Amino acid sequence: MKEVKVCLIGSGRAGMVHAHNYTGSVPNARIIAVCDPMEETAKSAAKELGIELYYTDYREVLKNEEINAVYIVTPTKYHKEIAVAAAAAKKHIFCEKPMAMNEEECDEMIKAAEEHQVKLQIGFMRRFDESFQEAKAMIAEGEIGDIVLVKSHSRGPSKPKEWMYDIKKSNGPLAEVSSHDIDTVRWFAESELKSVYAIGGNFRNKEIKEQYPDFYDNVIMTGEFENGIHACVEGAQYVQYGYDARVEILGTKGVICLGDIHEKKILTCTPNHELKRPTTRSWKFLFKDAYLAEDRSFIRSILDDTEVECSGLDGKMAVRIVKAGNESIVEKKIVTL
């Protein structure tokens, strides 16, 4: 195979970030089709990408022998169904986070990819961020001593979509917002969490409290890894002040801080002695280069027949931790994994 031909399944915001990368920025790969159940959305996405082929049913995508790989960027509840079918059709799979609704679905996806000998990569793009990679190397070199604590938080400005309020359908902000943070702390700690304790509350969407009493838009989860390292994950939705994703890695001899809340370097000083600096508005800006790096990595794994850099097991572990965190919130107790 000299060129990987890709189809995007689910042409929302995250999907289109990947799709645009495949219009000339990923060597030896290009996007040739998009799929979305809403025909106007699919048609509009295809036009934006400068391609002609679009589908409204993913099953039709899988019949196209010209397509080598699919990007699954749909609501989580559809991931397993599409991934298993794609594997059976011999299509390589990139699946955005969260990987699936539960561990059993993750296992089905992993098994299908192994049986049909296709790649399965999960979309934890922060691992591919240049500063994250540099921090990983610094830790390996012992620059801050032994790791004591890894803290990661994500706060988004957007109001949750209707389906997100139902924890049974979305698995809550721990899944939708904090999956990246969960993978981040696990990646830096190089261990598995053995216990977690989480608390959550609905502070910014109180109008839906009666209809969705279990929904929380703010969550804090602490935990301990098997190797003794401590973890802290914090997530928030509808913060409105901007997109805010930062990490702190505390060692015995120092600390590493990742992320910047400011989108631009400009700082304004006004006559009334106020300082103004714009905040980051979107994850699309903050992790633009990381998305491109993970897309290139996925294609290399296909062409070179090497292991993906973010596996189905990585996705499954995050799903496991989300479930434990949600259980902890409801039962108000420490949960052992």
Secondary structure, 3 states (H helix, E strand, C coil): CCCEEEEEECCCHHHHHHHHHCCCCCCCEEEEEEECCCHHHHHHHHHHHCCCEEECCHHHHHHCCCCCEEEECCCHHHHHHHHHHHHHCCCEEEEECCCCCCHHHHHHHHHHHHHCCCCEEEECHHHHCHHHHHHHHHHHCCCCCCEEEEEEEEECCCCCCHHHHCHHHHCHHHHHCCHHHHHHHHHHHCCCEEEEEEEEECCCCHHHCCCCCCCCCEEEEEEEECCCCEEEEEEECCCCCCCEEEEEEEECCCEEEECCCECCCCCEECCCCCEECCECCCHHHHCHHHHHHHHHHHHHHHHHCCCCCCCHHHHHHHHHHHHHHHHHHHHCCCEEC
